[in-house]
């Protein structure tokens, strides 16, 4: 290899991939009736935020699998309650229930999500909506940033804390202007 070449190793995201498959299985047959957002949006957002979370986690030197799992589950409160308002806090019992089911169904096949990891995921999800705040927790900051940049990349009108976060992440990644100009 030449100097400056990147050497990539296989990314270990088997837990995340199984969680995404489980979520899709549950979400694909849900209807839009009574929902603030169409279920197809939640599915797209779940996949794209988990991918962005892995990429930004690698860039920031934190666990991409754990970041991806938190991103995949971050709007489970919206999916389950059909409402956006208060969805971060509403997610708590659903996250615990979902990860317990993952651990039970994947026992012996894939590594478990540990109690410490569950607490990190829950804390991250509960705090992800507070885009104007900053935290010392790298996972909380990552999910706030990822949720903001994903909305931007999907063409959602952004403002306030989301806009500032998008600008910060673009600068962090060396992207100038709205289209990399």
Secondary structure, DSSP 8 states (H G I E B T S, - for coil): --TT---------HHHHHHHHHHHHHHTT---TT-SS-HHHHHHHHHHHHHHHHHHHHHHTS-HHHHHHHHHHTTHHHHHHS-STTHHHHHHHHHHHHHHHHHHHTTTTS----HHHHHHHHHHHHHTT-TT---S-HHHHHHHHHHHHHHHHTT----HHHHHHHHHHHHHTT--STT--
